[in-house]
Amino acid sequence: MTQNFRNVVNGELVDSASGATYDVIDPTTGEAYATAPKSGPEDIDRAYAAADAAFEGWGYATPQDRSNALLKLAGAIEERVEELNAVECKDTGKPLGLTMDEEMPYASDHFKFFAGAARVLEGRSAGEYMADHTSWVRREPIGVVGQVTPWNYPLLMMIWKIAPALAAGNTVVLKPSDTTPASSTLLAEIAQEFLPPGVLNVVCGDRDTGRALVEHKTPQMVAITGSVRAGMQVAESASRDLKRVHLELGGKAPVIVFDDADVASAAEGIAGAGLFNAGQDCTAATRVLVQAGLHDEFVAALAEAAKGMPTGDPAAEGTYYGPLNNENQLAHVSGMVDRLPDHAEVVTGGTRHGDKGYFYDPTVLSGLRQDDEQIQTEIFGPVMTVQKFSDEAEALRWANGVEYALASSVWTKDHARALRMSRRLDFGAVWINTHIPFISEMPHGGFKHSGYGKDLSMYGLEDYTRIKHVMSYIGD
């Protein structure tokens, strides 16, 4: 039986104004299993009108009131976690058990963090910075915010966006990826029990829907997690109306393995961080740089570790990752491997897995050079590339020699070297002897073509606020 997802606007579940829908594809089979509204300008207008009307009450609510609402929502997520996990995995093809263990705990935790953070915003102390005048600073919500989320982590990326925005007092209109609307619409439906109507609205649709959401006159800020191309389009559109922009875009994380690294531990950790979620993660450990003395041994160990993390049926025991998200992504990943230059080789994998769905085998490529397409372009799949470097200087030059600057890691027993590398690596995050853990209290966001602004942490909350100076004359 086909499921029918619906928009959530002004506290109600609604179809698109035109009645138009599109098919939602199960990536494990390549067949349609649901429909979602194909929202148009009228739907965007209605959602923004609801968010605008709700802002007066939500924006001026006390931090305690907003915090309590988000804590109740966190509790509801915990109560319905199995349902949320099921729809998330159906939409994405993620393994059921691994997703429950590795992703779902953060769904409620992020809300809990921002619920607390909403009550402890800091600013400069009030004082007499001019004779006979007292000045102080107000930190206020920005207003109505438009947000667009991706298909690789539909639920978590939605929460990364809405939790700080709502905690700060903003109201939201959010569009999930057209290929993964399930968990976003369900979470929005759950949230209506705890949020006033219009505070959180979700509209489904295609690229035209997203374009209408970004270009609309109502929002004072637009935020997107997506591709570099999409981020540039959003920034260009927003600039015409001087909207604030928050961009979390692509990545090409360097993973630097020095001669003194523990081979077994590093290979296992890097393979796990490179293949998790089928490598569909902008921080994935898929661009590996190995020092010459360890290179051959490490490549062999990495290939063996990758073989032990297979793809397959999301419900089967032992499946480490599921399919790629969609047919276009499978074609992109396959093409990147098929166009491998003659000086490089496929160590393991390099082929589609099975004859249905969008599965791709765990893949390790070696012998690549810095200017190769596979090094410079985000593959966003279960494909790890390996380069051989000679010393720290060359490792840094190659690591920083891409347009992305989101995440990186260093694997070494030399503490001083690790600190030197962390200072020089031009990335928003540097992990040492690990790769990919995220925590609510620490910021996530990149530089260069990876965008700007921070998700998570107090920095993420502050991104959804504005600063106002108030001065009062206190003389006679």
C-alpha positions as CSV (number, residue, x, y, z in Angstrom):
1,M,0.0,0.0,0.0
2,T,1.4,3.4,-1.0
3,Q,2.0,5.9,1.8
4,N,1.1,9.5,1.4
5,F,3.2,12.1,3.1
6,R,1.8,15.6,3.8
7,N,3.0,19.1,4.4
8,V,2.7,20.5,8.0
9,V,1.6,24.1,7.9
10,N,0.2,26.2,10.7
11,G,-0.2,23.1,12.9
12,E,-2.1,21.1,10.3
13,L,-1.3,18.2,7.9
14,V,-2.2,19.5,4.4
15,D,-1.7,18.5,0.8
16,S,-0.2,20.9,-1.7
17,A,-2.6,23.6,-2.9
18,S,-2.6,22.2,-6.4
19,G,-2.9,18.6,-5.3
20,A,0.3,17.8,-7.2
21,T,2.5,15.0,-5.8
22,Y,5.6,13.1,-6.7
23,D,6.9,9.6,-6.1
24,V,9.2,8.8,-3.3
25,I,11.6,5.9,-4.2
26,D,12.8,3.1,-2.0
27,P,16.6,3.1,-2.6
28,T,16.9,-0.6,-1.8
29,T,14.6,-1.5,-4.7
30,G,14.5,1.5,-7.0
31,E,10.7,1.4,-6.9
32,A,8.2,4.0,-5.6
33,Y,6.8,3.3,-2.2
34,A,5.1,6.6,-1.3
35,T,4.0,10.0,-2.6
36,A,4.7,13.5,-1.2
37,P,3.3,16.9,-2.0
38,K,4.9,18.8,-4.8
39,S,4.5,22.2,-3.2
40,G,4.4,25.4,-5.2
41,P,4.5,29.2,-4.5
42,E,1.0,29.2,-2.9
43,D,2.2,26.5,-0.4
44,I,5.3,28.5,0.4
45,D,3.2,31.7,0.9
46,R,0.9,29.9,3.3
47,A,3.8,28.4,5.3
48,Y,5.7,31.7,5.6
49,A,2.4,33.5,6.5
50,A,1.9,31.0,9.3
51,A,5.5,31.4,10.5
52,D,5.3,35.2,10.4
53,A,2.1,35.3,12.4
54,A,3.6,32.8,15.0
55,F,6.8,34.8,15.5
56,E,5.3,37.5,17.7
57,G,4.3,35.0,20.3
58,W,7.2,32.6,20.0
59,G,9.9,35.2,19.6
60,Y,8.8,37.0,22.8
61,A,8.2,33.9,24.8
62,T,10.6,33.4,27.8
63,P,13.6,31.2,27.3
64,Q,12.1,29.0,30.0
65,D,8.9,28.5,27.9
66,R,10.9,27.7,24.8
67,S,13.2,25.4,26.7
68,N,10.3,23.5,28.2
69,A,8.7,23.0,24.8
70,L,11.9,21.6,23.3
71,L,12.5,19.3,26.3
72,K,9.0,17.9,25.8
73,L,9.7,17.4,22.1
74,A,13.0,15.6,23.0
75,G,11.0,13.3,25.3
76,A,8.4,12.6,22.5
77,I,11.3,11.6,20.2
78,E,12.5,9.1,22.8
79,E,9.1,7.6,23.1
80,R,8.6,7.3,19.4
81,V,12.2,6.5,18.5
82,E,11.4,3.1,16.9
83,E,8.9,4.7,14.6
84,L,11.2,7.5,13.6
85,N,14.0,5.0,13.0
86,A,11.8,2.8,10.8
87,V,10.7,5.7,8.5
88,E,14.2,7.1,8.4
89,C,15.6,3.7,7.3
90,K,12.8,3.0,4.8
91,D,13.5,6.4,3.1
92,T,17.3,6.1,3.1
93,G,18.1,2.4,3.1
94,K,20.2,2.8,6.3
95,P,20.7,-0.3,8.4
96,L,18.0,-0.5,11.1
97,G,20.2,-1.6,14.0
98,L,23.2,0.6,13.3
99,T,21.0,3.7,12.8
100,M,19.1,3.1,16.0
101,D,22.4,2.8,17.9
102,E,24.5,5.5,16.1
103,E,22.0,8.2,15.1
104,M,18.8,8.1,17.1
105,P,20.3,8.9,20.5
106,Y,21.5,12.3,19.1
107,A,18.0,13.1,17.8
108,S,16.8,13.8,21.3
109,D,20.1,14.9,22.8
110,H,20.5,17.8,20.4
111,F,17.1,19.1,21.4
112,K,18.0,18.7,25.1
113,F,21.2,20.6,24.6
114,F,19.6,23.6,22.8
115,A,16.8,23.6,25.3
116,G,19.4,24.3,28.0
117,A,21.4,26.6,25.8
118,A,18.4,28.8,25.2
119,R,18.5,29.8,28.9
120,V,22.1,30.7,29.2
121,L,22.9,33.1,26.3
122,E,25.7,35.4,27.2
123,G,26.6,38.9,26.2
124,R,28.7,41.9,27.3
125,S,27.8,43.3,30.7
126,A,25.9,46.6,30.9
127,G,28.0,49.6,31.8
128,E,28.7,53.3,31.4
129,Y,30.9,53.3,28.3
130,M,30.1,57.0,27.8
131,A,29.6,59.5,30.6
132,D,26.0,59.8,31.8
133,H,24.9,56.9,29.6
134,T,24.4,53.2,30.3
135,S,24.7,50.7,27.4
136,W,23.7,47.1,27.2
137,V,23.3,44.5,24.6
138,R,20.2,42.5,23.6
139,R,20.5,39.2,21.9
140,E,17.3,38.7,19.9
141,P,15.9,36.1,17.4
142,I,16.3,36.9,13.8
143,G,12.7,36.3,12.8
144,V,11.4,33.9,10.3
145,V,14.0,31.4,8.9
146,G,13.8,29.3,5.8
147,Q,15.8,26.0,5.9
148,V,16.7,23.3,3.4
149,T,18.0,19.9,4.5
150,P,19.7,17.1,2.6
151,W,19.0,13.4,2.0
152,N,22.0,11.8,3.7
153,Y,20.8,12.4,7.3
154,P,17.3,13.7,6.9
155,L,16.3,13.5,10.6
156,L,19.5,14.7,12.2
157,M,20.1,17.5,9.7
158,M,16.6,18.7,10.3
159,I,17.2,18.7,14.0
160,W,20.6,20.5,13.5
161,K,18.7,23.2,11.7
162,I,15.5,23.6,13.7
163,A,16.7,23.1,17.3
164,P,19.0,26.2,17.5
165,A,16.6,28.3,15.4
166,L,13.6,27.4,17.6
167,A,15.6,27.7,20.9
168,A,16.7,31.2,19.9
169,G,13.0,32.3,19.3
170,N,12.8,32.1,15.5
171,T,10.0,30.4,13.5
172,V,10.8,28.1,10.7
173,V,9.7,26.9,7.2
174,L,11.7,23.9,6.2
175,K,11.9,21.9,3.0
176,P,13.4,18.4,3.2
177,S,15.1,16.7,0.3
178,D,12.6,15.5,-2.3
179,T,14.0,11.9,-1.9
180,T,13.7,11.7,1.9
181,P,10.6,13.5,3.3
182,A,9.4,10.8,5.7
183,S,11.2,11.5,9.0
184,S,10.9,15.3,8.5
185,T,7.2,15.3,8.1
186,L,6.8,12.9,11.0
187,L,8.9,14.9,13.3
188,A,7.0,18.1,12.3
189,E,3.8,16.3,13.0
190,I,5.0,15.2,16.5
191,A,6.2,18.7,17.2
192,Q,2.8,20.2,16.8
193,E,1.8,18.9,20.2
194,F,4.4,21.0,21.9
195,L,4.8,24.1,19.7
196,P,2.3,26.8,18.9
197,P,0.8,26.6,15.3
198,G,3.1,28.1,12.7
199,V,6.3,27.9,14.7
200,L,7.5,24.9,12.7
201,N,6.3,24.3,9.2
202,V,7.5,21.7,6.7
203,V,6.8,21.8,2.9
204,C,7.8,19.0,0.6
205,G,8.8,19.4,-3.0
206,D,11.4,19.6,-5.7
207,R,14.2,22.1,-6.6
208,D,11.6,24.6,-7.7
209,T,10.0,24.4,-4.2
210,G,13.4,25.0,-2.6
211,R,14.1,27.9,-4.9
212,A,10.7,29.5,-4.0
213,L,11.5,29.0,-0.3
214,V,14.9,30.7,-0.6
215,E,13.7,33.6,-2.8
216,H,10.6,34.5,-0.8
217,K,10.5,37.9,0.8
218,T,9.5,36.9,4.3
219,P,12.5,35.1,5.8
220,Q,15.3,37.1,7.3
221,M,17.6,34.2,7.1
222,V,18.0,31.1,5.0
223,A,20.1,28.0,6.0
224,I,21.0,25.0,3.9
225,T,22.9,21.8,4.2
226,G,23.7,20.6,0.7
227,S,26.0,20.7,-2.2
228,V,28.5,23.5,-3.0
229,R,26.4,24.3,-6.2
230,A,23.2,24.6,-4.2
231,G,24.9,26.7,-1.5
232,M,26.2,29.2,-4.1
233,Q,22.8,29.5,-5.7
234,V,21.3,30.1,-2.2
235,A,23.9,32.7,-1.4
236,E,23.4,34.5,-4.7
237,S,19.6,34.5,-4.3
238,A,19.8,35.7,-0.7
239,S,22.2,38.5,-1.6
240,R,19.6,40.2,-3.7
241,D,17.5,40.7,-0.6
242,L,20.3,40.9,1.9
243,K,19.1,37.9,3.8
244,R,21.4,36.3,6.3
245,V,22.8,33.0,5.0
246,H,24.0,29.9,6.9
247,L,25.7,27.3,4.7
248,E,27.0,23.8,5.5
249,L,28.2,22.4,2.2
250,G,30.4,19.7,0.8
251,G,33.6,18.2,2.1
252,K,36.7,16.3,1.0
253,A,38.2,15.3,4.4
254,P,41.9,14.5,4.4
255,V,42.8,11.6,6.6
256,I,46.6,11.8,7.3
257,V,48.3,8.6,8.4
258,F,51.9,8.9,9.6
259,D,54.5,6.1,9.7
260,D,54.2,5.7,13.5
261,A,50.4,5.1,13.4
262,D,48.9,1.9,14.7
263,V,48.1,0.1,11.4
264,A,45.3,-2.1,12.6
265,S,43.5,0.5,14.7
266,A,43.9,3.2,12.0
267,A,42.7,1.0,9.2
268,E,39.6,-0.1,11.2
269,G,38.7,3.4,12.3
270,I,39.2,5.0,8.9
271,A,37.3,2.3,7.1
272,G,34.4,2.7,9.5
273,A,34.4,6.4,9.1
274,G,34.8,6.2,5.4
275,L,32.0,3.7,4.7
276,F,29.5,4.8,7.4
277,N,26.2,5.7,5.7
278,A,27.7,4.5,2.4
279,G,30.2,7.3,2.5
280,Q,27.4,9.8,2.0
281,D,28.7,12.2,4.6
282,C,30.6,15.5,3.9
283,T,33.0,14.6,6.7
284,A,33.6,11.0,5.6
285,A,37.1,9.6,5.9
286,T,37.4,8.9,2.2
287,R,40.6,10.9,1.2
288,V,43.4,9.0,2.8
289,L,47.0,10.3,2.7
290,V,49.6,7.7,4.0
291,Q,53.3,8.3,4.6
292,A,55.6,6.4,2.3
293,G,57.1,4.0,4.9
294,L,53.7,2.7,5.9
295,H,51.8,3.0,2.6
296,D,51.8,-0.5,1.2
297,E,51.1,-2.2,4.5
298,F,48.3,0.3,5.3
299,V,46.6,0.0,1.9
300,A,46.4,-3.7,2.3
301,A,45.0,-3.3,5.9
302,L,42.5,-0.7,4.7
303,A,41.2,-3.0,1.9
304,E,40.7,-5.9,4.4
305,A,38.9,-3.7,6.8
306,A,36.6,-2.4,4.1
307,K,35.8,-5.9,3.0
308,G,34.6,-6.6,6.6
309,M,32.1,-3.7,6.4
310,P,29.7,-5.0,3.7
311,T,26.7,-3.4,2.1
312,G,23.4,-5.2,1.7
313,D,19.9,-5.6,3.1
314,P,19.3,-3.0,5.8
315,A,17.5,-5.5,7.9
316,A,20.1,-8.2,7.7
317,E,22.6,-8.7,10.6
318,G,26.1,-7.7,9.7
319,T,25.1,-5.1,7.1
320,Y,27.3,-2.0,7.7
321,Y,25.8,0.3,5.2
322,G,22.8,0.4,2.8
323,P,22.4,1.7,-0.7
324,L,23.2,5.1,-2.2
325,N,20.3,7.4,-1.9
326,N,19.2,7.6,-5.5
327,E,19.9,6.6,-9.1
328,N,21.7,9.8,-9.9
329,Q,24.1,9.3,-7.0
330,L,24.8,5.8,-8.0
331,A,25.7,7.0,-11.5
332,H,28.0,9.7,-10.1
333,V,29.9,7.3,-7.8
334,S,30.2,4.7,-10.6
335,G,31.4,7.3,-13.0
336,M,34.1,8.5,-10.7
337,V,35.5,5.0,-10.3
338,D,35.0,4.1,-14.0
339,R,37.1,7.2,-15.0
340,L,40.0,6.2,-12.8
341,P,43.3,7.3,-14.5
342,D,45.8,4.7,-15.8
343,H,48.3,5.4,-13.0
344,A,45.7,4.4,-10.3
345,E,44.2,1.1,-9.4
346,V,41.2,-0.5,-7.7
347,V,42.4,-2.4,-4.7
348,T,39.0,-3.7,-3.7
349,G,35.4,-3.1,-4.8
350,G,34.7,-0.7,-7.6
351,T,31.5,-2.3,-8.7
352,R,27.7,-2.1,-8.2
353,H,26.4,-4.5,-5.7
354,G,23.4,-6.6,-6.7
355,D,20.9,-6.1,-9.6
356,K,18.3,-3.9,-7.9
357,G,18.5,-0.8,-5.7
358,Y,21.4,1.5,-5.6
359,F,24.1,-0.6,-3.7
360,Y,27.8,-0.1,-4.3
361,D,30.6,-2.3,-2.9
362,P,33.1,-0.9,-0.4
363,T,35.9,0.4,-2.6
364,V,39.6,1.4,-2.1
365,L,41.5,3.2,-4.8
366,S,45.3,3.7,-4.7
367,G,48.0,5.4,-6.8
368,L,46.1,8.6,-7.2
369,R,47.7,12.0,-7.7
370,Q,46.8,15.4,-6.3
371,D,45.2,16.8,-9.4
372,D,43.1,13.7,-10.2
373,E,39.4,14.2,-10.4
374,Q,38.9,11.6,-7.7
375,I,41.0,13.6,-5.2
376,Q,39.6,17.1,-6.1
377,T,35.9,16.2,-6.4
378,E,33.5,15.0,-3.7
379,I,32.6,11.4,-4.5
380,F,30.0,11.0,-1.7
381,G,30.0,7.3,-1.8
382,P,31.7,4.2,-0.3
383,V,34.9,4.9,-2.1
384,M,38.2,5.7,-0.3
385,T,41.2,7.1,-2.2
386,V,44.8,6.7,-1.1
387,Q,47.8,8.9,-1.8
388,K,51.4,8.4,-0.7
389,F,53.2,11.3,0.8
390,S,56.8,11.8,2.0
391,D,56.8,14.3,4.9
392,E,54.6,16.7,6.9
393,A,55.1,19.6,4.5
394,E,53.8,17.5,1.5
395,A,50.9,16.1,3.6
396,L,49.8,19.6,4.5
397,R,50.1,20.9,1.0
398,W,48.0,18.0,-0.4
399,A,45.5,18.0,2.5
400,N,44.8,21.8,2.1
401,G,45.0,21.6,-1.7
402,V,41.3,21.2,-2.4
403,E,38.4,23.7,-2.5
404,Y,36.7,22.1,0.5
405,A,37.6,22.8,4.2
406,L,35.1,21.0,6.4
407,A,36.8,18.2,8.4
408,S,40.1,16.4,8.7
409,S,42.0,13.9,10.8
410,V,45.6,13.1,11.8
411,W,46.7,9.6,12.9
412,T,50.0,9.5,14.8
413,K,51.6,8.7,18.1
414,D,53.6,11.9,18.1
415,H,51.6,14.4,20.1
416,A,53.7,17.4,19.1
417,R,53.2,16.5,15.4
418,A,49.5,16.1,15.9
419,L,49.3,19.6,17.4
420,R,51.4,21.1,14.6
421,M,49.1,19.5,12.0
422,S,46.0,20.6,13.8
423,R,47.2,24.2,13.7
424,R,48.1,24.1,10.0
425,L,45.2,22.1,8.6
426,D,42.7,24.5,7.0
427,F,39.5,22.7,8.1
428,G,36.7,23.5,10.5
429,A,37.3,20.3,12.4
430,V,40.5,18.3,13.1
431,W,40.2,14.9,14.8
432,I,43.3,13.2,16.2
433,N,43.5,9.4,16.1
434,T,39.8,9.2,15.4
435,H,37.4,10.5,12.7
436,I,33.7,11.5,12.6
437,P,32.4,11.7,16.2
438,F,30.0,14.6,16.8
439,I,28.8,16.0,20.1
440,S,26.2,18.6,20.8
441,E,28.5,20.9,22.8
442,M,31.1,21.4,20.0
443,P,30.6,23.3,16.7
444,H,30.5,21.8,13.2
445,G,31.1,23.9,10.1
446,G,33.7,24.6,7.5
447,F,35.6,27.2,5.5
448,K,36.2,27.9,1.8
449,H,33.7,26.0,-0.4
450,S,32.4,24.1,2.6
451,G,30.4,27.1,3.6
452,Y,30.2,29.3,6.7
453,G,28.2,29.3,9.9
454,K,28.2,26.6,12.6
455,D,25.8,23.8,13.5
456,L,25.6,22.5,17.1
457,S,27.1,24.1,20.2
458,M,26.5,27.6,21.5
459,Y,28.1,29.0,18.3
460,G,25.2,27.3,16.4
461,L,22.7,29.0,18.6
462,E,24.3,32.4,18.3
463,D,24.1,32.1,14.5
464,Y,20.3,32.3,14.8
465,T,20.4,35.5,16.8
466,R,21.0,39.2,16.2
467,I,22.7,41.8,18.4
468,K,21.0,45.1,19.4
469,H,22.7,47.9,21.3
470,V,20.5,49.8,23.7
471,M,21.8,53.1,25.3
472,S,20.0,55.1,28.0
473,Y,20.8,58.7,29.1
474,I,21.1,58.6,32.9
475,G,22.3,62.2,33.6
476,D,20.3,64.8,35.5
